[in-house]
Amino acid sequence: MYKARKAVSTRGAIFSILIILIVLLAGVGGYMAYQGSRKPSKTSGITLNIVVVGGWNQRTVQVAADDYEALHPDVHINLIITTFGNYLEKETVAESQVNASSYDIFTWSPTSSGPIASYVLPLNAMISSSGYNMSNFAQGMLSSGAEYYNATSKSTEIIGFPIDTSIYTLYYLKSIFDNETLAKEFEAEYHAPFNPTQWSNWTEAIWADQFVLSKGLAQYGMLIDDNPSHGMIDAFPAVFYWWYRSNSSLNGGTKGGLPGYNVMFTVSGQPDFAGPDGVAALEIYKQLVEYGDPLPSIEVVNYNTLESIFGSGKAAAEIGWTEYASSFNNSKVFPAVAGKVGEALLPGGYTEAGGCIMGIAKYASNKTAAFQFLEFLTSNAEAVKEYYAGGFVPTELGALQQLGKNNTIASFISLQYKGTLVAYANPPFLSISSTVLVPEFNDAINNYISGATISPQVALQTAASQWASALKLVERSVEG
């Protein structure tokens, strides 16, 4: 009985063990099958939080983000979408919390590079260790918001990468300036070319204004930004650079001055526009406003109206930004000028830079991953793809060269490429630019344009004196 009972118990134990093993094996097999069919979890890897501006660089970054995630399944890119008027506050408030930032990559415009500089990571060391090819960017585009001159260390810091090319372009109506009869008449009278691509100085542009209006060829001559809220600080340097570039006492032997200070300061940090060259530039600027623009009391010419007035066919020419080109060539947007617009660099063959810059937040959680994404975003192949997907014209010289092989856009891209190489006519982008320098300068210049101040020299000296005083206050606060 005992043996029989023992024998039965042993068989039962063996059966139970077999059942357990079968269940365990089934569970393991099912788990492995589940794991094999499951996509890698984005939450288990790295998340990069990137601040972008809707209607500006959002589309460009989204294209790159989708491509990067496909290549790097362990990285998730989260776009924080904001407005142009709010991005700087959103970014600086986050970083002011010190080590508590929820963002990894910031977006900014050249104007904001001064205020943002203390909140972003200098990239020099990472660029050096990674072998990143900085020669793929033209110097003028870098000094327009991607580089920052540290006055304390007397060194230039790279604080971001430009991700699109936006330059001041001279747009003109081909129906006027390509007319051979008008060209012969103009050249006989002024002994200068009528073709804007051949203008060597601003006087020729003024003569063209006079001629166009005297013949009743358009309601306005050449439009230029005269918005005292901001635009004057863009428009004046675009004219002033013609004198600055050839005067070594102003430029100190550089093409665009110190990064951040740019063409409106000497290399010793003093305002440089109150002398004879600045006076000549301001007199030209006033004539451009008088010949080309509606009266400010009727309609201020600013970023938006530059596009709409010229797009309506009312003006013979204008100085506007790169991004207007697609609208001017779109018959659904501006049927009056579509297919009739020519483009040139500014008289004398140079331009002013704009665009978007992106860099790494000072207290970002994932600095290395953020830099690797910026490398990808600004690679030539990806920049070309971003352009075709609806983004802005790339800044990368290699990408522009690749796009230039497309015959459909070769002429347009060729001008953009040339422009990036000579985009030095830039205003200052210092920490107090928006809050102090711009309003002080624009107020003084607007007083002259409007007639409240009779002397151009007095207007410029007023602004220069205010700037010098403001900079001294900044220097004292830093020293203190």
C-alpha positions in Angstrom: 0.0 0.0 0.0 2.7 2.4 0.9 4.7 1.7 -2.3 1.6 1.9 -4.4 0.6 5.2 -2.8 4.2 6.5 -3.3 4.2 5.4 -6.9 0.9 7.3 -7.6 2.2 10.4 -5.8 5.4 10.5 -7.9 3.5 10.2 -11.2 1.2 13.0 -10.1 4.1 15.2 -9.2 5.8 14.6 -12.5 2.5 15.5 -14.3 2.1 18.7 -12.3 5.7 19.7 -13.1 5.1 19.1 -16.8 2.0 21.3 -16.8 3.9 24.1 -15.1 6.7 23.9 -17.6 4.3 24.0 -20.5 2.6 27.1 -19.0 5.9 28.8 -18.4 7.2 28.0 -21.9 4.0 29.3 -23.4 4.2 32.5 -21.5 7.8 33.1 -22.4 7.1 32.4 -26.1 4.1 34.7 -26.1 6.1 37.5 -24.4 9.0 37.1 -26.9 6.5 37.2 -29.8 4.9 40.3 -28.3 8.3 42.0 -28.0 9.3 41.1 -31.5 6.2 42.8 -33.0 6.3 45.8 -30.7 7.7 49.1 -32.0 10.5 50.6 -29.8 9.0 52.9 -27.2 9.8 56.6 -27.7 9.3 57.2 -24.0 12.1 54.8 -23.2 14.7 56.9 -25.1 15.4 60.6 -25.4 12.9 63.3 -25.9 14.2 66.6 -27.4 11.9 69.6 -26.7 12.4 72.2 -29.4 10.8 75.7 -29.5 9.6 76.6 -33.0 7.6 79.4 -34.4 4.4 78.7 -36.3 4.4 80.0 -39.8 8.2 80.5 -39.6 10.6 77.7 -38.9 8.0 75.1 -37.8 7.7 73.4 -41.2 11.5 73.2 -41.7 12.1 71.6 -38.3 9.2 69.3 -38.6 10.6 67.8 -41.8 13.9 67.2 -40.2 12.3 65.8 -37.0 10.3 63.2 -39.0 13.5 62.1 -40.9 15.6 62.1 -37.7 13.1 60.0 -35.8 13.0 57.5 -38.6 16.7 57.0 -38.4 16.9 57.2 -34.6 13.9 55.3 -33.1 15.2 56.0 -29.6 14.8 59.7 -30.0 11.5 61.5 -29.9 11.3 65.2 -31.0 8.6 67.3 -29.4 7.9 70.6 -31.0 6.7 73.4 -28.8 4.9 75.8 -31.1 4.7 79.5 -30.3 4.4 82.8 -32.0 7.1 85.2 -33.3 6.1 87.8 -30.7 6.3 85.3 -27.8 9.2 83.0 -28.5 11.9 85.0 -26.7 9.9 85.4 -23.5 9.0 81.7 -23.5 12.7 80.7 -23.8 14.3 83.2 -21.5 11.7 82.6 -18.7 12.3 78.9 -18.9 16.1 79.3 -18.7 16.0 81.9 -15.9 14.8 79.1 -13.6 18.3 77.7 -13.7 18.7 73.9 -14.2 15.0 73.5 -14.5 14.5 74.2 -18.3 12.0 71.9 -20.1 13.5 72.9 -23.5 16.6 71.6 -25.3 16.7 73.7 -28.5 15.8 77.3 -28.9 14.8 79.4 -32.0 15.6 83.0 -32.5 15.9 85.8 -35.1 19.1 88.0 -35.5 17.4 90.8 -33.5 17.1 88.4 -30.5 20.6 87.1 -30.5 21.8 89.6 -28.0 19.1 88.9 -25.4 19.3 85.2 -25.9 23.1 84.8 -25.8 23.3 84.4 -22.0 20.6 81.7 -22.1 22.1 79.4 -24.7 25.2 77.1 -24.8 28.3 78.3 -26.6 29.0 75.6 -29.2 32.7 76.1 -29.9 33.9 73.1 -28.0 31.2 70.7 -29.4 31.9 72.0 -32.9 35.6 71.3 -32.5 35.2 67.8 -31.0 32.7 66.7 -33.6 34.5 68.1 -36.6 31.4 70.1 -37.7 32.1 72.0 -40.9 31.6 75.6 -40.1 33.0 76.7 -43.5 29.6 75.6 -44.9 28.2 78.9 -43.6 29.1 82.3 -45.1 30.6 84.6 -42.5 27.9 87.3 -42.9 25.2 84.8 -42.1 27.0 83.6 -39.0 27.6 87.2 -37.7 23.9 87.8 -38.1 22.7 86.2 -34.9 24.7 82.9 -34.8 27.8 84.4 -33.4 28.2 86.5 -30.3 31.1 88.7 -29.3 31.9 88.2 -25.6 33.1 91.7 -24.6 34.4 90.3 -21.3 36.6 87.5 -22.7 37.2 89.5 -26.0 36.3 86.3 -28.0 33.7 85.3 -30.5 31.3 82.5 -29.4 29.2 80.5 -31.7 25.8 80.3 -30.1 23.8 78.7 -32.8 23.5 77.7 -36.5 21.5 79.6 -39.1 18.9 77.3 -40.7 17.6 79.5 -43.5 18.7 82.3 -45.8 16.8 85.5 -45.7 18.4 88.5 -47.3 17.4 92.0 -48.4 16.7 91.6 -52.1 16.0 94.4 -54.6 12.8 93.4 -56.4 11.8 95.2 -59.6 9.2 95.1 -62.3 10.7 93.8 -65.5 7.9 95.5 -67.5 9.6 98.8 -66.6 13.3 98.0 -66.1 13.7 95.5 -69.0 12.1 98.0 -71.4 14.7 98.8 -74.0 13.1 102.2 -75.0 13.0 103.4 -71.4 16.5 102.1 -70.8 17.9 104.1 -73.7 16.1 107.2 -72.6 17.3 106.9 -69.0 20.9 106.1 -70.0 21.0 109.1 -72.3 19.8 111.4 -69.6 21.7 110.0 -66.5 24.6 108.2 -68.1 24.0 105.2 -65.9 22.4 101.8 -66.4 18.7 101.4 -66.0 19.0 97.7 -65.1 19.0 97.3 -61.2 21.4 94.4 -61.5 24.0 96.8 -62.8 23.7 99.6 -60.3 27.0 100.4 -58.6 25.8 102.9 -56.1 22.7 104.4 -54.4 22.7 107.5 -56.5 21.7 105.5 -59.6 18.8 104.1 -57.6 17.7 107.6 -56.8 17.9 108.6 -60.4 15.8 105.6 -61.4 13.2 106.7 -58.8 13.1 110.2 -60.3 12.8 108.9 -63.8 10.0 106.4 -63.0 7.9 108.9 -61.2 8.5 111.7 -63.8 7.2 109.3 -66.5 4.2 108.2 -64.5 5.4 104.5 -64.9 4.2 103.6 -61.4 2.5 105.1 -58.4 5.6 104.6 -56.3 9.3 104.3 -57.1 11.4 102.0 -54.9 9.8 101.0 -51.6 11.9 100.8 -48.5 10.9 100.1 -44.9 10.2 103.3 -43.0 8.5 101.8 -40.0 9.8 103.7 -36.9 8.8 100.8 -34.7 11.5 98.6 -36.1 12.1 98.8 -39.9 14.4 101.8 -39.9 17.1 99.9 -38.1 17.1 97.4 -40.9 16.8 99.9 -43.8 19.6 102.4 -42.7 22.4 99.8 -42.4 21.4 98.4 -45.8 22.2 101.8 -47.3 25.1 102.8 -45.0 27.1 99.7 -45.7 28.0 101.1 -49.2 30.2 103.6 -47.4 31.2 101.4 -44.4 32.8 98.6 -46.5 35.4 100.9 -48.1 36.2 103.1 -45.1 38.9 101.4 -43.0 38.5 103.9 -40.2 35.0 102.6 -39.8 35.4 98.9 -40.5 38.8 98.4 -39.0 39.8 96.1 -41.8 36.8 93.8 -41.3 34.0 93.1 -43.8 31.2 93.3 -41.2 32.7 94.5 -37.9 32.5 92.5 -34.7 29.7 89.9 -34.4 26.7 91.5 -32.7 28.1 95.0 -33.1 28.2 94.6 -36.9 28.4 97.7 -39.2 27.1 100.4 -36.9 30.1 100.3 -34.5 33.8 100.5 -34.9 35.9 97.5 -33.8 36.6 99.4 -30.6 32.9 99.4 -29.8 32.0 103.0 -30.6 29.0 104.1 -32.7 30.4 104.9 -36.2 27.5 106.4 -38.2 27.5 110.0 -37.1 30.2 111.1 -39.5 30.1 112.2 -43.2 29.5 108.7 -44.4 26.5 108.3 -42.2 25.1 111.6 -43.2 25.4 110.7 -46.9 23.6 107.4 -46.2 20.8 109.1 -44.3 20.3 111.6 -47.0 19.9 108.8 -49.6 17.6 106.9 -47.2 15.3 110.0 -46.9 15.2 110.4 -50.7 14.3 106.7 -51.1 11.4 107.2 -48.6 10.2 110.4 -50.4 10.4 109.0 -53.9 9.3 105.5 -53.2 6.9 105.3 -50.3 3.4 106.4 -49.4 3.4 109.1 -46.8 3.7 107.5 -43.4 0.6 109.3 -42.3 -1.3 107.4 -45.0 0.4 104.0 -44.9 3.6 103.0 -43.0 5.8 100.8 -45.2 6.8 97.9 -43.0 7.5 94.1 -43.2 3.9 93.3 -44.3 3.1 96.3 -46.5 6.4 95.9 -48.4 5.0 92.7 -49.7 1.4 93.8 -50.3 2.1 97.2 -52.0 4.7 95.9 -54.4 2.6 92.7 -55.0 -0.3 94.9 -56.1 1.8 96.4 -58.8 1.8 100.0 -57.5 5.6 100.3 -57.0 8.3 100.0 -59.6 10.7 98.3 -57.2 11.3 97.6 -53.5 13.9 96.4 -51.1 12.4 93.4 -49.3 13.2 90.0 -47.9 13.9 86.7 -49.6 10.7 85.1 -48.5 8.6 87.5 -50.5 9.8 85.8 -53.8 7.4 82.9 -53.6 4.4 85.1 -53.2 5.5 87.5 -55.9 5.7 84.6 -58.4 2.4 83.1 -57.4 -0.5 84.2 -59.6 -3.0 83.3 -57.0 -1.5 85.5 -54.4 -0.3 88.5 -56.5 -1.6 88.2 -60.0 -0.6 91.8 -60.8 3.1 91.0 -60.6 3.4 87.2 -61.0 6.0 86.3 -63.6 7.0 90.0 -64.0 9.5 90.4 -61.1 13.3 90.6 -61.4 15.7 90.4 -58.5 19.1 91.9 -57.7 21.4 92.5 -54.8 21.6 96.0 -53.4 23.4 98.7 -55.4 27.1 97.9 -55.3 26.5 94.2 -55.0 26.0 93.3 -51.3 23.0 92.7 -49.0 21.8 92.4 -45.4 21.1 89.1 -43.6 18.0 87.9 -41.8 16.7 84.4 -41.2 16.4 82.0 -38.3 19.0 80.6 -35.9 18.7 77.6 -33.6 20.9 76.7 -30.7 21.0 74.6 -27.5 19.4 75.8 -24.2 22.0 76.5 -21.6 20.3 74.1 -19.1 19.1 71.5 -21.7 18.9 68.0 -20.3 20.1 66.4 -23.5 22.9 68.6 -24.9 24.7 66.0 -26.9 21.6 64.7 -28.5 20.5 68.3 -29.2 23.8 69.0 -31.0 23.5 65.8 -33.0 20.0 66.8 -34.2 21.3 70.3 -35.2 24.0 68.6 -37.1 21.4 66.6 -39.0 19.1 69.6 -39.5 21.9 71.7 -41.1 23.4 68.9 -43.2 23.4 69.6 -46.9 21.2 66.7 -47.9 18.6 67.4 -45.3 18.6 71.2 -46.0 17.8 70.5 -49.6 14.9 68.2 -48.6 13.6 70.8 -46.2 13.5 73.4 -48.9 11.6 71.2 -51.3 9.2 70.3 -48.6 8.1 73.9 -48.2 10.8 75.4 -45.9 12.8 78.5 -46.4 15.9 78.8 -48.6 18.8 77.1 -46.8 21.9 78.9 -45.6 24.3 76.0 -46.1 26.5 76.8 -49.1 26.7 73.1 -50.1 22.9 72.8 -50.1 22.6 76.0 -52.2 25.0 74.6 -54.7 23.0 71.4 -55.0 19.8 73.3 -55.4 21.4 75.5 -58.1 21.6 72.4 -60.3 17.9 72.5 -60.7 17.3 74.6 -63.8 13.8 75.6 -62.7 15.1 77.5 -59.7 18.8 78.0 -60.7 18.5 81.8 -61.3 16.8 82.4 -57.9 19.2 80.2 -56.0 22.2 81.7 -57.7 21.2 85.1 -56.3 20.6 83.7 -52.9 24.1 82.0 -53.0 25.8 85.2 -54.0 23.8 87.1 -51.3 24.9 84.8 -48.5 28.5 85.5 -49.4 28.1 89.3 -49.1 25.4 89.6 -46.4 27.4 92.0 -44.1 25.1 95.1 -44.0 23.7 94.2 -40.6 22.5 96.3 -37.6 23.7 95.6 -34.1 22.3 92.6 -32.2 23.3 93.3 -28.7 21.5 92.6 -25.4 20.0 96.1 -25.4 19.3 96.3 -29.1 15.5 95.8 -29.0 14.9 97.6 -25.7 17.3 100.6 -26.1 19.3 100.9 -29.3 16.5 100.4 -31.8 14.0 102.8 -30.3 16.6 105.5 -29.7 18.0 105.2 -33.3 14.6 105.0 -35.0 13.3 108.0 -33.0 16.2 110.1 -34.1 16.1 109.0 -37.7 12.3 109.3 -37.9 12.6 112.9 -36.7 14.8 113.7 -39.7 12.7 111.8 -42.2 9.5 113.6 -41.0 11.2 117.0 -40.9 11.1 117.5 -37.1 14.9 117.6 -37.2 16.4 119.6 -40.1 20.0 118.4 -40.0 20.9 114.8 -40.7 24.1 115.2 -38.8 22.2 116.3 -35.7 19.9 113.3 -36.0 22.8 110.9 -36.2 24.8 112.5 -33.5 21.8 112.4 -31.2 21.4 108.6 -31.7 25.2 108.0 -31.5 25.4 109.9 -28.2 22.5 107.9 -26.8 24.0 104.6 -27.8 27.4 105.5 -26.3 25.7 106.4 -23.0 23.6 103.2 -23.0 26.7 101.0 -23.6 28.6 102.7 -20.8 25.7 101.8 -18.4 25.9 98.2 -19.6 29.6 98.0 -19.1 29.3 99.4 -15.6 26.6 96.9 -14.6 28.9 94.1 -15.9 31.9 95.4 -14.0 29.8 95.8 -10.9 
